[in-house]
Each structure stands twice: as C-alpha cells, then as structure tokens.
C-alpha cells in the first residue's frame, strides 16, 4: 500500500510542478472559463477550495444529453470514475464511483453511492431514477462522504440541485420532437408574488412510442404492430420560497412523478459461447417473448420537503424535513426467449422465467438539523443530527412464463429501516495558504425484514441486522498560488448491513455485515493560461473491509448477499476544460481505475455450460463454484473517458450559431463477480451532436440533435442463469428542439 500511495503522490506532485510554471504563451483572446461554485461541503465555495475530488455538471450539459429522451443513466462516464446502469428499465438505477457499487436488482437493495436531491437523500434505489429536469447543477463527490452525508456513502455522492425561485420573473419552455415517435417537453417559470414570497414551477413530459416488435406474437402482443420500447414519463415540481425577515428563510418543495413504460428488454442467445460480441441473433428492432406482458412498468412518486434556515448572526441553523411516497408494478420476460420453441430457433431457452412486481409501497422520512458558523474567519465549523426512516412493502410474483395471468408464486415482503447520526466538521486556516479540515460522524443503523410466501410452498422468514459505526475524514488544502491548489485527504466510509430477501426462488434470506472503507487521495486543482483553462487531477487508493457483494444468477434465478474479506481500488482521475479561441472550447475527463477482490476462499455460482469461465473451478459437493479471488469488482470499468467540443460563431445581428459533439467511453469491465469470456466487456462508447442558432436577446434557440449517432450496440448487462441473454444501450435518436427563454 505504501508503494502505491507514494507513486500516486509523486504523480500528482509532478503535475503540480509542471502547472506551477508560467505558461509559455498567452492568447490575445480574452475569453476565460468561469469559476464553479459548489456545495459539496454543505456551504457555497469555489470548487478549487474543496479538498477532495468533485466534478460539477452544469444545466446546459444535463439538458443537451437529455434531448433525445435520455434518463439518469446517461450520466454514466460523463464524470471520471462514474458508472450508472440498470436492469430495471428507466427506474431503480445503480450507481458506482471508483468501482464501488452494487449490482443487486431488487428494490430493497442498498448502494454505497448516495443520491441527494435538493438536500434530501434518496436512499432507496427505487427513488434514484427520479427524472432530471429544471436542474441548476449536478455535483459528483468522489470518495467517502460519511461525515456530512451519512450512511451508505463510502463510494461517494451524486448531488443534484434544481433551479430555485428568485425575485425576478423569468422562465423557459423547451419542446423536442424526434424519431421513434419521441417527444420531450420541459418548462419552468419563476413568479415573484411579493418581496418576501416567490414560486418556481417546473414540469417535464417525456415520451416515446413502441418501436420493438415482439415477433413471437403471443396473445398479449399486437401481431400487426410494435409492442415494446415506449415510455410516458410525467413529472412536476413546485418550490415556494419565503423570507419573512432578513434572518429567516424557508423553502417548501412539492414533487410528483407518473411513469409508464417498457422495462429492460432481455434478448436470449445474443452472445455466443467463447465471445463477448453480439451475434447474428441480435436484432435491435425485435424480441421473442412468450411471457412478461411486453415487460410493462408503472411507477408513481410524490414528495414533500421543507427547509428552514435562521441566521443568529454568528451561526445559521438549518432544518430539512423530507418525505417520499411511491408505488410501482411491472413484469418481465427474464429469460428473453421461448422455452417451447423448436431446438433450432435462435430464441430457444432451456426454461421460462417470468417475474414481476404486483405492487410496491414505499414511505421514506428524513429529518436533518445542522448549525454552521458564519463569516470568513480562520475557524469554521458545523454540527448536526440526522434521522432516516423507511418502510418498504414489496409484493412480487412469479408466473408460468408463457403468458398465464395467474401467478404461480407470490411473496409479500416488508422491510423497515431506520438510522440516526450525529456529525460535526471543522476547518482552520492555519496560514493564508494552508487550511485543515476534519469531520466526525456517529451512525446507528437498524433494518428489519419480514418476508412471506403467500402463494406456493409456505415460507415465513424474519431477519434483523444492525450496527453502529464512526466515520471520519481529515484533509489539507495548500494554495501554491492564486491559480493552483494542492489537496490531500484520508477518510473512513461506512455502508450499513444489508438484507437480501428474494424468497420467490429461494428458501433462505441472506445478510451482509457492514463494509468499511479507508480511502487516501491527493490531487491538484488549477486554472491555467490566464484563466482560459481549468485542470483537476486526483490520485487515490482505498481498501474495503468486508465489502458487500451480490451474487446474481449462476444456473438459477438467485440473488444473495456475500461479504468478501477485503477489496482494493486505486487509480488516477483527470478532468478540465479550456477555451481554445476563435469560438472553440473543449472539456473532458479521464479515469483509470483498478479494483480487486481479495479473498482466497470466496466462491460463487456461475453460468454453467453456456459460458467460458476463466476463474479456478472448485467442486463443492455436487456443485461447482468459481473462485473469484483477484477478480475486479463487477461493473467497474478500468478506463472511463469523456470529451465535449463546442463551437460558437457570432453573427452580425447579435445572434449566434453553435455546434457541439460529445463522446463517452468505458473500457474493460466485468458484468458479474466471476470472470468469463462472454461477460467481460471490452470497449463501449457513444457520441452525440447538437447544432443550431440562438438569439440571446430574444431568448430563442432552435437546434437539431442526435444521440448515439453511430448507433452503437453496447452490452450493458446480462442474465446468466439459463442462457447467454443480454441487454443493450439505447438506440440512435435524433430530432429537433426549440427553446424559448423569458
């Protein structure tokens, strides 16, 4: 470990030395990159003054990548070391930072990456797919964030802030129309009702027609039209801001979402034994399903939050109350084919698998109070308390897989969770150039599971887990000059114990002990070339004790939690942007991440005869298991990269032409815990373009766009328990967009 830390520190030190030297040449073009203000430490500050790796994504970028109807999965690889994927369609996404994540597809799973929307944590995976609209800024905080953001943040935090109301009337409306019958409308307006009262109302309507044919044509499919691929996603948000005095402010937020659409489309036999490439059985426009009712999904979510801040002069007290409610239903042909098909049919599967959610009910409540010092003195501090409570009821079913309407198995699961914590952070400006920051948090977690099989072989299981942990961090920031800051940080992160209750196909409920992470990172944040460029570099190393993994599939539709002995990760992250002159600018990022499971005795089930396992195989009684010691973490790309090139040309009448192209890449990532030729992916990339005309004075913009412009067919996940089934990325989309700002 010491050698790795020394090498990483030397790498960043060398970059710092290079960047601290004067630029050899300066452009006469005066355009500069603007400073970025973030709230990664629960206070507004320049991103260069944050002593750990954080990347901000602005609202223009979020809007551009969403133009073709994309959801939150489109953030994957747009920030160094960030991976986002899902086997649950357009909700329940899974986040990974620096390789740490959780591939569990169940709604009651926990993740080591937290999503925070307008200061309210979205703890359940069910909530993390809330659509992005009217976003002001998105921040990705890499590394453990257990001091200020609490449990389940040993990998990091995705922090989303939406546009808040101000004293100025204004807003926008945007309408997009594209191929596949897609339409996207987004609007937001701020209405000042009084000097002390303002309202912001925003809404989203995002839809697409069916464009995939169920060519097997079961009774629930349309024999003359397309059956899958549609979605209809509607969401609304209202902010009400009230400032009755100079010292007090309050923000009430109400949200709602109503979503219906097609879930993940699994496709049987689209991989060939001995190859990880899609074969001739893959057809983006067709599937062959005898069950799943065309993989429908439904979800409704509502939420309410209230933030109140009172300035006492020397300190400000902030209280945040949040509540979320949700329900969902859906079904899926998991095997992706037809078991009764002729043996020569390309969609033939060994057996049928059809599962779904009959109903789910989620209730989450969060309460946070923090007191933070005011002013710019040498010493700053904040202390607080946090409580989270969740009740999740999930009624799931298994069907006969051939279109039967009546379930063969029904399970009814209730999971109750709560967590409370006390935290504090302090910073001290030792000299004008040197600042120390440290934080501490105590957390107490409990989770109770009550699961029953109400149809099928009777089963009732009750489980409880709990733990208490102390998380902490210590960091230093040194200002070499006004344009270059160096930082170093050591932090301990924590993910609470978990329960996995997939009792439809198993008679056991598995649990996992808490995992803890010790993380070390060092880096630099710089402005270059007369503020025409910005560059950030981070080198990190972490070790996970008792990492929680989910063993999925392996010759059966199983899902179980396991703890490994140790896990390790290290790498380098780079990001920045530069104004090139003559209207050109470029932004991008790159990460190299190495992850490794360290447990010489850890065995998992694997896919069986249909895949080429490269791990050592161990006989355990009458079963065979793969030894996964030394394997990378699942869904942890070794390389991620992104780049965006922008061009703006000013016209004589004050309007301008613009064009941009953006590309993302992920390389060398494994889909499961065990390694096999078929499920180890090489390189996946996508690109997009957008071009148009805008008149800022009149607030008008018209553009054309294309997403996944080269129509790449990238495998993003697989089902391994009965055949080489996989699912892929979104198809190429293109269209036109008109926006009016006022």
C-alpha positions, 0 to 999 in steps of 0.5 A: 500500500505504501508503494502505491500511495507514494507513486500516486503522490509523486504523480500528482506532485509532478503535475503540480510542478509542471502547472506551477510554471508560467505558461509559455504563451498567452492568447490575445483572446480574452475569453476565460472559463468561469469559476464553479461554485459548489456545495459539496461541503454543505456551504457555497465555495469555489470548487478549487477550495474543496479538498477532495475530488468533485466534478460539477455538471452544469444545466446546459450539459444535463439538458443537451444529453437529455434531448433525445429522451435520455434518463439518469443513466446517461450520466454514466462516464460523463464524470471520471470514475462514474458508472450508472446502469440498470436492469430495471428499465428507466427506474431503480438505477445503480450507481458506482464511483471508483468501482464501488457499487452494487449490482443487486436488482431488487428494490430493497437493495442498498448502494454505497453511492448516495443520491441527494436531491435538493438536500434530501437523500434518496436512499432507496434505489427505487427513488434514484431514477427520479427524472432530471429536469429544471436542474441548476447543477449536478455535483459528483463527490468522489470518495467517502462522504460519511461525515456530512452525508451519512450512511451508505456513502463510502463510494461517494455522492451524486448531488443534484440541485434544481433551479430555485425561485428568485425575485425576478420573473423569468422562465423557459419552455423547451419542446423536442420532437424526434424519431421513434415517435419521441417527444420531450417537453420541459418548462419552468417559470419563476413568479415573484408574488411579493418581496418576501414570497416567490414560486418556481414551477417546473414540469417535464413530459417525456415520451416515446412510442413502441418501436420493438416488435415482439415477433413471437406474437403471443396473445398479449402482443399486437401481431400487426404492430410494435409492442415494446420500447415506449415510455410516458414519463410525467413529472412536476415540481413546485418550490415556494420560497419565503423570507419573512425577515432578513434572518429567516428563510424557508423553502417548501418543495412539492414533487410528483412523478407518473411513469409508464413504460417498457422495462429492460428488454432481455434478448436470449442467445445474443452472445455466443459461447467463447465471445463477448460480441453480439451475434447474428441473433441480435436484432435491435428492432425485435424480441421473442417473448412468450411471457412478461406482458411486453415487460410493462412498468408503472411507477408513481412518486410524490414528495414533500420537503421543507427547509428552514434556515435562521441566521443568529448572526454568528451561526445559521441553523438549518432544518430539512424535513423530507418525505417520499411516497411511491408505488410501482408494478411491472413484469418481465420476460427474464429469460428473453426467449421461448422455452417451447420453441423448436431446438433450432430457433435462435430464441430457444431457452432451456426454461421460462422465467417470468417475474414481476412486481404486483405492487410496491409501497414505499414511505421514506422520512428524513429529518436533518438539523445542522448549525454552521458558523458564519463569516470568513474567519480562520475557524469554521465549523458545523454540527448536526443530527440526522434521522432516516426512516423507511418502510418498504412493502414489496409484493412480487410474483412469479408466473408460468412464463408463457403468458398465464395471468395467474401467478404461480408464486407470490411473496409479500415482503416488508422491510423497515429501516431506520438510522440516526447520526450525529456529525460535526466538521471543522476547518482552520486556516492555519496560514493564508495558504494552508487550511485543515479540515476534519469531520466526525460522524456517529451512525446507528443503523437498524433494518428489519425484514419480514418476508412471506410466501403467500402463494406456493410452498409456505415460507415465513422468514424474519431477519434483523441486522444492525450496527453502529459505526464512526466515520471520519475524514481529515484533509489539507488544502495548500494554495501554491498560488492564486491559480493552483491548489494542492489537496490531500485527504484520508477518510473512513466510509461506512455502508450499513448491513444489508438484507437480501430477501428474494424468497420467490426462488429461494428458501433462505434470506441472506445478510451482509455485515457492514463494509468499511472503507479507508480511502487516501487521495491527493490531487491538484486543482488549477486554472491555467493560461490566464484563466482560459483553462481549468485542470483537476487531477486526483490520485487515490487508493482505498481498501474495503473491509468486508465489502458487500457483494451480490451474487446474481444468477449462476444456473438459477434465478438467485440473488444473495448477499456475500461479504468478501474479506477485503477489496482494493481500488486505486487509480488516477482521475483527470478532468478540465476544460479550456477555451481554445479561441476563435469560438472553440472550447473543449472539456473532458475527463479521464479515469483509470481505475483498478479494483480487486477482490481479495479473498482466497476462499470466496466462491460463487455460482456461475453460468454453467455450460453456456459460458467460458469461465476463466476463474479456478473451478472448485467442486463443492459437493455436487456443485461447482463454484468459481473462485473469484479471488483477484477478480475486479469488482463487477461493473467497474470499468478500468478506463472511463473517458469523456470529451465535449467540443463546442463551437460558437460563431457570432453573427452580425445581428447579435445572434449566434450559431453553435455546434457541439459533439460529445463522446463517452467511453468505458473500457474493460469491465466485468458484468458479474463477480466471476470472470468469463469470456462472454461477460467481460466487456471490452470497449463501449462508447457513444457520441452525440451532436447538437447544432443550431442558432440562438438569439440571446436577446430574444431568448430563442434557440432552435437546434437539431440533435442526435444521440448515439449517432453511430448507433452503437450496440453496447452490452450493458448487462446480462442474465446468466442463469439459463442462457447467454441473454443480454441487454443493450444501450439505447438506440440512435435518436435524433430530432429537433428542439426549440427553446424559448427563454423569458 
